[in-house]
């Protein structure tokens, strides 16, 4: 959503988090791309994230939603060395901290794929409006991480809602807004200390009214939807030529595109394309499949156009965001493996958002191939994503569609991780994955549900019953409004 201001000042949070990293982990691989050694995704600002040292933890006798579609009643979850060790019944572990899960529910940590925390930070003043670089329709050269303010009080409020990872995106004023970054939701001084190790970047693009309104209002292109598409195509034509000049010849794979020629050219394995271009690096990385493409797009017809654009230039759409008409093309989204990152019931605030229905997410969540995600795009909504998902369950039920909790939890966990390219690391409670875990006081889709404990890489970083584990931003320290009770009360 195009924003001129952020949310109002967050209510005061609690005392500073007592736990701090005991020692830095081995960071030799931090921030390195996992799928490619392409120069287009070299990271001069790599992750310095180090998990907080923590003892083994065994949660016993809880209702566990694994994020894989499975529900286990009266089950245990064992975490050790920052990872999930085992999920099952009758587990034991010497020296582990025991958590009584009787009557409680355990899920993977919530992942928000569309957030502007840190780039539109609280308090919502002009000085914190760093999400939209509205100087050109295509600003693929900018990276949202370079605007992230780790002291944004919204991070701690989101943590109290069970959010353990989140993608921070640029705004949607531009055809191409720039790179997004995935963060671990932990208190930190620098954004690099929050940066999810090895997570691919996202590329933020936007359809429809926003870019044509911003630039058409200035009397410059694009001013129409056809101008939008011409702008995308021009940008990717430049990127495709840049890619052909710069990527290793051996990296060519799949069907050849018109811009790849007949394969003749330089004899060396690595062609040289002249001066480096940061904008084209990002777009070439998207074509190469190393950067996840996330597109702000509301109407079904425009989503199909963007899918055709992706086919023309050989890139993959990871997810359409907002997509109030996604239900109209749910079959195609499922067939092409494209996720819909959607709101439960937010539509009608502009013409392209007019044709929404409350069953949208339920219809996109097809049994075969469907990938539905509940996202926030809101500093307030990120605090209650479990309740946003509950709305979908309720409206689907009215339409005769019964969705059990073990399926719905995937909208907030595994499907979100899939769209961000981090499902191999988080999003489910499976052995070997990051121990990002939430303990709820009851079924998470109840209006009365509260996150009682939140673990990131096995460390208890939030505890509703422990004032020392209710983090507060440095910005809020010393403010007379500080009120620990407000941490789960949301932004006023």
Buried (B, 14 or more C-beta within 10 A) or exposed (E): BBBEEBBEBBBBBBBBBEBEBEEEBEBEEBBBBBEBEBBBBEBEBBBBBBBBBBBBBBBBBBBBBBBBEBBBEEBBBBBBEBBBBBBEEEBEBEEBEEBEBEEBBBBBBBBBBBBBBBBBBBBBEEEBBBBBBBEBBBBBBBBBBEBBBBBBBBBBBBBBBBBBBBBBBBBBBBBBBBBBBBBBBBBBEEBBBBBBBBBBBBBBBBBBBBBBBBBBEEEEBBBEBEBBBBBBEBBBBBBBBBBBBBBEBEEEEEEEBEBBEEEEEEEEEEBEBEEEBBBBBBBBBBBBBBBBBBBBBBBBEBBBBBBEBBEBBBBBBBBBBBBBBBBBBBBBBBEBEBBBBBBBBBBEEBEBBEBBBBBBBBBBBBEEEBBBBBBBBBBBBBBBBBBBBBBBBEBBEEEEBEBEBBBBBBBBBBBBBBBBBBBEBBBBBBEEBBBBBBBBBBBBBBEEBBBBBBBBBBBBBBBBEEEEBBBBBEBBEEBEEBBEEBBBBBBE
